[in-house]
């Protein structure tokens, strides 16, 4: 079995690197999408609760939630960047 995988990699290295890039891009895109939707739901909930006040959305969220959202944004963009880099490398093979 391992010889078959090695021969597949030797025959088509660019396809396998693109597959690996796709495996990084899909979860990265999903994390970005899920984080954005969670942020929009929180914003809508806060706006519904405090429609009279003019406080900013960022000021209403606690520090832990802001840090978590920043981490997920960074992680998602890092996954997409890594996928882009791997895809570019596969074109150079």
For each residue, the residues with C-beta under 8 A, 3 or more apart:
1: 4 5
2: 5 6
3: 6 7
4: 1 7 8
5: 1 2 8 9
6: 2 3 9 10
7: 3 4 10 11
8: 4 5 11 12 16
9: 5 6 12 13 16
10: 6 7 13
11: 7 8
12: 8 9 15 16
13: 9 10 16 17 90 93
14: 17 18 90 91 93
15: 12 18 19 90
16: 8 9 12 13 19 20
17: 13 14 20 21 86 87 89 90 93
18: 14 15 21 22 86 87 90
19: 15 16 22 23
20: 16 17 23 24 86
21: 17 18 24 25 82 83 84 86 87 90
22: 18 19 25 26 83
23: 19 20 26 27
24: 20 21 27 28 79 80 82 83 86
25: 21 22 28 29 79 80 83 84
26: 22 23 29 30
27: 23 24 30 31 79
28: 24 25 31 32 75 76 77 78 79 80 82 83
29: 25 26 32 33 76 79 80
30: 26 27 33 34
31: 27 28 34 35 72 75 76 79
32: 28 29 35 36 72 73 76 77 80
33: 29 30 36 37
34: 30 31 37 38 72
35: 31 32 38 39 69 72 73 76
36: 32 33 39 40
37: 33 34 40 41
38: 34 35 41 42 69
39: 35 36 42 43 69
40: 36 37 43 44
41: 37 38 44 45
42: 38 39 45 46 61 65
43: 39 40 46 47 57
44: 40 41 47 48
45: 41 42 48 49
46: 42 43 49 50 57 60 61
47: 43 44 50 51 57
48: 44 45 51
49: 45 46
50: 46 47 53 55 60
51: 47 48
52:
53: 50
54:
55: 50 59 60
56: 59 60
57: 43 46 47 60 61
58: 61 66
59: 55 56
60: 46 50 55 56 57
61: 42 46 57 58 65 66
62: 65 66
63: 66 67
64: 67 68
65: 42 61 62 68 69
66: 58 61 62 63 69 70
67: 63 64 70 71
68: 64 65 71 72
69: 35 38 39 65 66 72 73
70: 66 67 73 74
71: 67 68 74 75
72: 31 32 34 35 68 69 75 76
73: 32 35 69 70 76 77
74: 70 71 77 78
75: 28 31 71 72 78 79
76: 28 29 31 32 35 72 73 79 80
77: 28 32 73 74 80 81
78: 28 74 75 81 82
79: 24 25 27 28 29 31 75 76 82 83
80: 24 25 28 29 32 76 77 83 84
81: 77 78 84 85
82: 21 24 28 78 79 85 86
83: 21 22 24 25 28 79 80 86 87
84: 21 25 80 81 87 88
85: 81 82 88 89
86: 17 18 20 21 24 82 83 89 90
87: 17 18 21 83 84 90 91
88: 84 85 91 92
89: 17 85 86 92 93
90: 13 14 15 17 18 21 86 87 93
91: 14 87 88
92: 88 89
93: 13 14 17 89 90
